[in-house]
Amino acid sequence: MMNKNNYMLMKITKLALQALIGAVLLSGCRPFSAEIPDGFAASGNHASMIIYSPDGFKAEIKTEKNTPRKDTSFWAEALKTQLVSEGYPLVDERPFSSVNLEGIAYTWLMPLGSSYYKYLTAVSVKGKTIYIIEASAEKELFDKYETEIGIIISSVSAR
């Protein structure tokens, strides 16, 4: 006969295994895929992916519902208007292409203390989904990973 401690351990192990399997299955259900550059790590859930460098650079890919249903230029202009009104200085605006998305990417430069931080926001719409790519780091670190940022953006594929 199994004692109470062994029974509880079995139940906890079963629940942990179910949670792990669920997490693996959900990550495969993400509405997009993207390449993780060499030397980077990634985490996330069923709707987002966060990509990290070992020295603090971070990029995130996420989705939102396209409500109200508008096109890329509408959402890109709304984003730009909002960030400019909040005091973010725009330093670059350019179109981008990925595997099956077209969009607009903005780069912002913000002073913080004695440093400057770069912040990239890119937006694209496909059907009922808005795809958002964000990247941020201290300016020197951001500039160091310019190639990897390009890899991430150009590899995003809507499913």
N, C-alpha and C positions, 0 to 999 in steps of 0.2 A: 504494500500500500504506500502511496506517495505521501510524504509529509507536506504540511502547509507551506513551508518555505520553498520547497522544490516546485510545488504547484504555482506559486506566485512568480517565481523566477521564470518558469516556462511561459506564463501569460505575458510577462513583461517582454521577454525575448520575442514572442510572437508579434506583439504590438509594435516593437521597434523594427522588426523585419518588414511588417506591412507598411509602416511609415517610409522606410527606405525604398521599398519597391514603388510606392506611390510617388515619391519625389523623383525617382529615375524616370518613371513613365510620364509625369507631368513635364519634366524638362524637355522631353522629346516632342511634346505637343505645343511647343512655343510657336507663335504665328510667324516666325522668321528664323533664319539661320545666319550665322556670321563667322568669319574666320578669326581665330585667336592667334595673334602674331607670336612668333617664336619667343620663348622666354617670358610670356605673359601667362596669367592664370585667369580663370573665369568662375563666376558664381551667378546665381539667379534663381528664378522660378519660372512658372509657365508663361509669364507675360513679359519678363525682362531678363537681360543679361548684363552683368557688370564685368568689365575686363580691367585687370590691374597689372601694372608693371611692378617689378620688385622694389622700385624706389619712389613710389607714391603717385604715379600718373594713373588716372581713372577715366574710363569711358563707359557709358551705359547706353544700351539700346532698349527701347521700350515701346509699347503701343498704347494707343487710346482709341476709344470709339470716335468715329467721324460724325459727331453730333454737335451742331446741326451739320448735315451732309454738305460739305464744301470741298473745293479743290485745294491743291498744294499751294497755289499762290495766295489764296485767302488765308490759310493757316500760317503761312510764312510771314505774311504782312502783319497779321495779328500778333504773332510772336515778336517780330521786330518792333512794332509800335509799343507793346507792353514793356519790353526791356529798355528801349530808349527812354520811355517815360519814367522808368525806375532809376535812370542815371547810368546805365551801362553804355560806355563808349564803343560804338561799332567800328571795327578796324578792317573788316573784310566781309564781302558778300559775294557768293558765287554759286552757280548751279553745280550739282553733283549728279553722278550716275552710279548706280550699283548694279548688281546682277539683273534685277527686274524692277528697279525703282528709279524715278527721276525726282530731284528735289532741289531745295535751296539750303545752303549752309552759311551760317553767320559766325564770325569770330569776334569776340569782345575782349577788351583789355581793361582790367580793373585794378586800381591801386589798393593795396591793403597793407597798412603800416609802411614799412620801408621797401616792400616788394610789389611786384605786379603779377597778376594772375591772368591767364588766358582761359577763355571759356568758349567752347564751340557748341552751337546748337544747329542741328540739321533736321529738316522736316520734309516728309514726303507723304502723299496720300495715295492709297490704292483701295478703291471700293469703300467699304465700311470701316477701314482702319487707317489711322494716322500713325506713321512710323517716325519715331523721334530718336535721334542720336545726339548724345551730349558727351563732351570731353572737357576735363578741366585739370589744371595744375599750375604751379608757379611758372612764369613765362619761360625761363630757361629749360625747365623740365618738359614743358609742353612743346617747345621748339625742338628739343632733342628727339621727340617721338613723332615728328611730322610725317615720316614715311609710314609708321605703324598706324597713325590716324587714317591715312589714305587707304591702307590695307583694310582696316575695319570698315570704313564707310563704303568702299567699292565692293566689299564682299557681302553686304547685307542683302539677303534674298527673302522676299515676302513669300509665304507659303499659301 
